[in-house]
Amino acid sequence: MHRFSFVALLVGLFATSASADPCVSGIPQGQKPGPYSFLVATGPQRGQQTCYVCETAEKPGVIVFARKLSDPLGKLLVKCDDWLLNQPKDTARAWMTVLGEKTVSLDDLAKWAKQAGLKNLPVGVHDDPIGPPTYKLHDEADVTVLLFVNKMVIANFAFRAGELNDESIKKVTAALSTLTPKK
């Protein structure tokens, strides 16, 4: 009986310390985001498979990968949308990709984006629930945010379920201010 209690205690301590470690997901800083396409739910490319990475070229960009929709995700995307709207026209790009085609329908995703208050930031769905293979998105990451410029990731944020909150959104927003288009 004592052995079982000791093992249970160790398992509990390990689980607690493991979840306290920062979540690591996606392409690390200094590496290049590869092309991938997803089905766009909003904007002029609605209903089309699109590769925004391909279209972004040297411009600053923000990719948000999400496993499910939530209010904190909506708040984060509004901050990204505000950043995008404050850039000179066609000098930056930001978008959100939901992982797994069965996660949400295009119509429901478009309604959610409108309710969240998104004006310019497109959202869509990637068919594979693990995401683009070269992105190495961790299965524990509920939301992964990649900021890149000149085809290099300059910041990477990953959040487990429940970790995306006002404080973490402020960290991402602060990093957004470092992304500036070439003049």
C-alpha positions as CSV (number, residue, x, y, z in Angstrom):
1,M,0.0,0.0,0.0
2,H,2.8,2.4,0.8
3,R,4.5,1.7,-2.5
4,F,1.3,2.6,-4.4
5,S,1.1,5.9,-2.4
6,F,4.7,6.8,-3.1
7,V,4.3,6.0,-6.9
8,A,1.1,8.1,-7.0
9,L,2.9,11.0,-5.3
10,L,5.7,10.8,-7.8
11,V,3.3,10.7,-10.7
12,G,1.4,13.7,-9.3
13,L,4.6,15.7,-8.8
14,F,5.9,14.9,-12.3
15,A,2.6,15.9,-13.8
16,T,2.6,19.2,-11.9
17,S,6.1,20.0,-12.9
18,A,5.6,19.0,-16.5
19,S,2.6,21.2,-16.9
20,A,4.5,24.1,-15.3
21,D,7.1,24.0,-18.0
22,P,6.5,26.4,-20.9
23,C,4.8,24.7,-23.9
24,V,7.0,24.5,-26.9
25,S,5.4,24.3,-30.3
26,G,6.1,25.3,-33.9
27,I,9.0,26.5,-35.8
28,P,11.8,27.9,-33.5
29,Q,13.2,31.4,-33.8
30,G,15.7,31.8,-36.7
31,Q,14.1,29.2,-38.9
32,K,12.0,29.7,-42.0
33,P,8.2,29.0,-42.0
34,G,7.4,26.7,-44.9
35,P,4.5,26.9,-47.2
36,Y,1.2,25.3,-46.4
37,S,-2.3,25.8,-47.6
38,F,-5.6,26.0,-45.8
39,L,-9.3,26.6,-46.7
40,V,-10.1,30.3,-46.0
41,A,-13.4,31.0,-44.3
42,T,-13.4,34.9,-44.4
43,G,-12.5,37.7,-46.8
44,P,-12.1,37.8,-50.5
45,Q,-10.5,34.3,-50.7
46,R,-13.3,32.6,-48.8
47,G,-13.7,29.0,-50.0
48,Q,-10.3,28.8,-51.6
49,Q,-7.2,26.9,-50.6
50,T,-4.6,29.6,-50.0
51,C,-0.9,29.7,-49.0
52,Y,-0.4,33.1,-47.2
53,V,3.2,32.1,-46.4
54,C,3.8,32.0,-50.1
55,E,2.2,35.4,-50.6
56,T,3.9,37.1,-47.6
57,A,7.5,37.0,-49.0
58,E,9.7,39.4,-47.1
59,K,6.8,41.2,-45.3
60,P,6.3,40.8,-41.6
61,G,3.7,38.1,-40.8
62,V,1.8,36.5,-38.0
63,I,0.4,33.0,-38.1
64,V,-1.9,31.8,-35.3
65,F,-2.7,28.1,-35.2
66,A,-5.6,27.0,-32.9
67,R,-7.1,23.7,-32.0
68,K,-10.4,25.2,-30.9
69,L,-12.2,28.5,-30.8
70,S,-12.4,30.5,-27.5
71,D,-13.0,34.0,-26.2
72,P,-9.2,34.5,-25.4
73,L,-8.3,33.4,-28.9
74,G,-10.8,36.0,-30.2
75,K,-9.2,38.7,-28.0
76,L,-5.7,37.7,-29.3
77,L,-6.9,37.8,-32.9
78,V,-8.4,41.2,-32.5
79,K,-5.0,42.5,-31.2
80,C,-3.4,40.9,-34.3
81,D,-6.1,42.4,-36.5
82,D,-5.5,45.9,-35.0
83,W,-1.8,45.5,-35.6
84,L,-2.5,44.5,-39.2
85,L,-4.9,47.4,-39.8
86,N,-2.2,49.9,-38.4
87,Q,0.3,48.8,-41.1
88,P,0.6,50.5,-44.4
89,K,-1.6,48.7,-47.0
90,D,-0.2,45.4,-48.3
91,T,3.0,45.6,-46.2
92,A,2.2,42.9,-43.6
93,R,0.0,39.8,-43.2
94,A,-1.6,38.0,-40.4
95,W,-4.0,35.1,-40.3
96,M,-5.4,32.3,-38.1
97,T,-5.6,28.6,-39.0
98,V,-7.8,26.2,-37.1
99,L,-6.4,22.7,-37.1
100,G,-8.6,19.8,-38.3
101,E,-11.3,20.2,-40.9
102,K,-13.9,18.6,-38.6
103,T,-13.1,21.1,-35.8
104,V,-15.5,23.8,-37.2
105,S,-17.3,24.4,-40.4
106,L,-16.4,27.3,-42.6
107,D,-19.7,29.0,-42.0
108,D,-19.4,28.6,-38.2
109,L,-15.8,29.9,-38.3
110,A,-16.9,32.9,-40.4
111,K,-19.7,33.7,-37.9
112,W,-17.3,33.3,-34.9
113,A,-14.7,35.7,-36.6
114,K,-17.4,38.3,-37.1
115,Q,-18.7,37.9,-33.5
116,A,-15.1,38.2,-32.2
117,G,-14.8,41.6,-34.1
118,L,-12.3,40.7,-36.8
119,K,-12.2,43.2,-39.6
120,N,-9.3,42.3,-41.9
121,L,-7.6,39.2,-40.5
122,P,-8.6,36.1,-42.4
123,V,-9.3,32.8,-40.7
124,G,-9.5,29.3,-42.1
125,V,-9.2,25.6,-41.6
126,H,-6.3,23.2,-42.2
127,D,-7.5,19.7,-43.0
128,D,-4.9,17.9,-40.8
129,P,-5.5,18.1,-37.0
130,I,-1.7,18.0,-36.4
131,G,-1.1,20.9,-38.7
132,P,1.4,21.3,-41.5
133,P,4.1,18.6,-40.7
134,T,7.1,20.9,-41.1
135,Y,5.6,23.2,-38.4
136,K,6.0,20.6,-35.7
137,L,3.0,21.8,-33.7
138,H,2.9,20.1,-30.3
139,D,-0.2,18.2,-29.5
140,E,-0.5,19.9,-26.1
141,A,-0.4,23.4,-27.7
142,D,-4.0,24.8,-27.9
143,V,-2.7,27.9,-29.6
144,T,0.7,28.5,-31.3
145,V,1.6,32.0,-32.5
146,L,4.5,32.6,-34.9
147,L,5.8,36.1,-35.8
148,F,8.2,36.3,-38.8
149,V,9.9,38.8,-41.0
150,N,12.2,38.4,-44.0
151,K,11.2,34.8,-44.0
152,M,12.5,34.1,-40.5
153,V,10.6,33.4,-37.3
154,I,11.5,36.1,-34.8
155,A,9.1,35.0,-32.0
156,N,7.2,31.9,-31.1
157,F,4.5,31.6,-28.4
158,A,2.7,28.4,-27.5
159,F,-0.2,28.0,-25.0
160,R,-1.8,24.9,-23.6
161,A,-5.6,24.9,-23.0
162,G,-6.3,27.6,-20.4
163,E,-3.0,29.3,-20.7
164,L,-4.0,32.0,-23.2
165,N,-5.1,34.8,-21.0
166,D,-4.8,38.6,-20.7
167,E,-1.2,38.4,-19.5
168,S,-0.1,36.1,-22.3
169,I,-2.0,38.2,-24.9
170,K,-0.1,41.3,-23.7
171,K,3.2,39.4,-24.3
172,V,2.2,38.6,-27.9
173,T,1.0,42.1,-28.4
174,A,4.3,43.5,-27.2
175,A,6.1,41.3,-29.6
176,L,3.9,42.5,-32.5
177,S,5.2,46.0,-32.0
178,T,8.7,44.7,-33.1
179,L,7.3,43.6,-36.5
180,T,7.7,46.5,-38.8
181,P,7.4,46.6,-42.6
182,K,10.3,47.7,-44.8
183,K,10.0,51.3,-45.8
